[in-house]
Amino acid sequence: MNKVLNPWYREEWKNVGFGMSMFVPKSPLPAIFGTTTSSFGQEAMGNATNIIMTKPITGGSR
């Protein structure tokens, strides 16, 4: 599953010198795509709610 969600991430060590090593950094692309998708969805829902709430009320009990 990790290959699908984050194909650039590899669980291997990167030598940073002086006998120290660290994991290869994760790709920021999943977070960027998630944030972008969420913002578009939020804007669409906000616009739909605004359209529904500003419709004139018709009919009534009279």
C-alpha positions in Angstrom: 0.0 0.0 0.0 2.9 2.4 0.7 4.1 2.1 -2.9 0.7 3.4 -4.1 0.3 6.2 -1.5 3.9 7.3 -1.4 5.9 5.8 -4.2 9.0 8.0 -3.6 9.4 6.9 0.0 11.9 4.1 0.6 12.6 2.7 4.1 16.4 3.0 3.8 19.1 5.0 5.5 20.8 8.0 4.0 24.3 8.7 5.2 24.6 12.3 6.3 28.3 12.2 7.3 30.3 12.0 10.5 29.0 8.4 11.1 25.3 9.6 11.3 22.5 8.4 9.2 18.8 9.1 8.8 15.7 7.8 7.0 15.1 9.0 3.4 12.6 11.9 3.7 8.9 11.2 2.8 7.3 12.7 -0.2 5.2 15.8 0.4 2.9 15.1 -2.6 0.2 13.1 -0.7 -0.2 16.0 1.8 -0.3 18.6 -1.0 -2.9 16.7 -3.0 -5.0 16.1 0.1 -5.0 19.7 1.1 -5.8 20.8 -2.5 -8.7 18.4 -2.8 -10.0 19.3 0.6 -10.0 23.0 -0.2 -11.8 22.5 -3.5 -14.4 20.4 -1.7 -14.9 22.9 1.1 -15.4 25.8 -1.5 -17.9 23.7 -3.4 -19.9 22.8 -0.3 -19.8 26.5 0.9 -21.1 27.7 -2.4 -23.9 25.1 -2.5 -24.9 26.0 1.1 -24.9 29.7 0.2 -27.2 29.0 -2.9 -29.6 26.9 -0.8 -29.7 29.4 2.1 -30.3 32.5 -0.1 -33.2 31.0 -2.1 -36.4 33.0 -1.5 -39.0 31.2 0.6 -42.1 30.5 -1.4 -45.5 29.3 -0.4 -46.8 29.5 3.1 -49.9 28.9 5.2 -51.9 31.8 3.9 
